[in-house]
Amino acid sequence: ESVNISGKGIGVVILGYGEQKYKEELNQLAISLDIPIYFHDAVPVGELWEYIGAVDVGVSLATNSCVNHYFMLPNKIFENIQSMTPIIASEFPEIKNIIEGYKVGICCDSSDKKSISNAIRRLKEDKELYSDFKRNLILAKKELCWENEKKLLENAYINVFKKYK
């Protein structure tokens, strides 16, 4: 299927190890789209923000291959928020709640190349939308942080332990 994005001004950085066959397939796709792709080994969690914060857009596209994927909320969504990086992600319920609720990116059909390319093109071309996402990331970063989540988790544990005392 043909997609309509220009490779000019677009590059892809992939962090992690991954299988060689998968990397080769991604590389062939990038070549067919005339987009440079860079593979980098996994980095320590403490350095991750430096890499994520250096890109214009974070991408979290999983396929709906099982119920677990459909209801997932991957760490990379929060890593991008904390790095102030707008996101293109799968339109699964929990991901969509965060992305659209905070207006920090675009959800698309991760099984449809055209939907993905439209999301990329939209973020690349609509500078006002991109700026809105960057502004909205400020609130999302303050609210969706470990310091706040830690309190919720502690309270949940306290309530569970109270029931069994």
N, C-alpha and C positions, 0 to 999 in steps of 0.2 A: 504494500500500500504506500502510496506517495504522501509525503508530508510536506507542509509548506513553511519551512523556516530557513532563513538564510544563515549560513555558518559564520558570516561576518560578525565579529564581536561576541561570539559564543565559544566557550571552551568548557570542558567537563573535567572535574577533578573527582576521582573516586578514592576514598580512603578505605583501607581494609585489605584483607587477604584474598578471599574469594577463590573459586576454582578457575584453573587456567582456561578451560573450555568456555566458561561464562565470560571471562575477560576478552578472549578472542572474538566472541560474538559481539560484545559491546564495541570492541575496536572496529570490527567490520561495519557495524551500524554507523559509528561515528565517521568512518571514511566515506560511506555512501552519502552522508549528510554534509560532508566537507566541514566537519567540526573536530578540532583537536581534542584529544582525550589524554588525561594524565592519570596514571595509576600510582598511588602512594601507599606503602605499607601502613598498617594500623599505627596509631600514635597513642601515647599515654593519655588517659582521661584528662589529666591536668593540663595538657597542651592542646586538647581538642578544640577549645574555643578559638585558639589562634588561627587554626585552619578554617573553621566554619565562618569565623568573622571576616576572613579575607575574601570570601566569595560574595557574589551579588545575590544569589538565590540558593537556598537549600532544597533538596529534592528528597522526598520520601514516598516512593511509588512501589507498593507491594501489590501482588495479585490476590484476588479473592479465591484462594485455593482451599481454604478451610474456614470454619467458624472462628477459630483463633485469630486469623488474619483480619477477618471482617470486623471484629470487635477490638482489635489491638489499638494501642496508643503508644507508639514507639518513642524511645528516649530521644531520637534525633529530632523530633518535633520540639521538645523542650530545649535541646541543645541549640537549635537554631533560634528559638525565642531568646534564650539567654545571650546569644551572640548577636542579637539584633539583626538577624538575617531573614527576610521574607521567605515564604515556603511555598513550594508546589507539592501537593500531596494527593494520595488516593482519597477518593470521596467516600470513605467508610465512616460509619456513624460517629464514633468517638473522635476521630481525627477531624471530621467536618465540624463537630461541635466547637473544637478549639480554634481551628483555622477561620471559620466563618463567624464564630461568636466573638472573637477578638479582632477580626478583620486584619489578619496578618499574612494572608497569602491566598492562593487559589487552589481549590480542589478540582480534580479532573478524573476522568475514567482511566485508571491505570492500565486497562487492557486495550485501550484505543490510542494508537500513535497520533492520530489527528487531534484528539482531545488534549494529549500531552503537548503537542507542538503548538496548539492554540494557546495553552496556558503560558508556555515559554514566550511566544510571540507577544502576547498581551503584556506580560511583565517587562519585556524588553522595550516595547514601543510606547506604553502608557506611563510616562514619567510621573504624572500626577497620582495615578493609582499606586505606583511603586513608593512614592513619597508618603502617601497615606498609610501604607503598610508599615513603613519605617516608623512613623509617628505612633501608630497603634502598638507597635512592639514595646514601646516604653511602658505602657500600662500592663501589657501581658507579662513582661519581664518582672515587674514588681509583684504581680499577683501569683504567677505560676513559677514560684521559686521553692527551693528546698526548705527554706526557713518557714514558709507558710505551710507547706505540705507536712513538714515534720510535726507541727502542732496538731494537725488533723490526725496523723498517725498515732501520736502519743495519746490523744483523747480517745481514739478508737480502742487502743490497748487497755486504757484505764477502764473504759466501759465494759469491755469483755471480762477483765479480771474482777470487776465488782460483782458481776453476775455469778461468778464461781467461787466467791469467798464464803 
